[in-house]
């Protein structure tokens, strides 16, 4: 399922298959040019985490796709998705 995420005047599309999860983090621009880190993982896989200092990473969004339905576990202010 394609998912369009918007944050801080940035829009990007990602894809999540059934049983998958995603997390979006704000990270220092020294680590990622756009200041974002997107993790996507599935059952049996470990959640990828930003390789910057975890104190410098801020969780913005956490979603799961279960049985074709999006489950929102966390959404920070200023983040939207469709």
N, C-alpha and C positions, 0 to 999 in steps of 0.2 A: 504494500500500500504506500503510495507516495504521501509524504507529509511535508507541508510548507511551513517553515519556522521563521518567525520575524522577531528581531531583537535589535535595539539600538540602531535603527535605520538600516539594518541589514536583513535581507531576505534570502533564504536558501532552501533548496528542496533536498530531502533525503528519502530513503526507501526503507520500510520496515516490513518484514514478513511475519506471518502469524507465529506467535511464541517468542518474538523478539522484544528486546528492550532498548531504550536509548536514553542517554543522559547528555545534556548540554551544559558546559561549564564556561564561565568567563575566566580567562587566563591572561597573564601579562603579555603584552605585544612582543616582548623579547622572546617569548616561547612560541607564539603563534601570531603571524602578521595581522590577522583580523581580530585577534583577542578572544577567539573562541576555540573550544575543543569539543568535538562531537564523538561520543562513544556509542557503538551499536554492538550488541552481543546477543547470543541465543543460549538456550538451555545447554548445560554442560560446559559453557565457556565462562571464564572469569571476566568481570567487568573491567574494561580498559580504563585506566585513570591517567590524567595528565601527568607528564613527567617533570613538570615544574614543582616547586615546593607546594605541598597541598594547602598550606596556609594562604597561598597566593591564588588558589583556584576557588571560584564561588559557583556552587550549583545553581543553574538557572531553570532547568527543566528535566523531568524524569517521566518517561512514558513507557507503557508496555502495550503490545497488541495481542489480545487473547480472544480467540474465537471470532476474529474479524472486528472486534470492538477495541477502541483505544481506551486504556485505563490511565488516567492522569494521577501520578503519585506525588508530584510536586511541580509547581509553576511559580516562578518569581514574578514580581511586578514588572511590567514592561515586556513580557514575553507573550507571544501569541502563536498559535499553530492551527492548521486546518488540514 
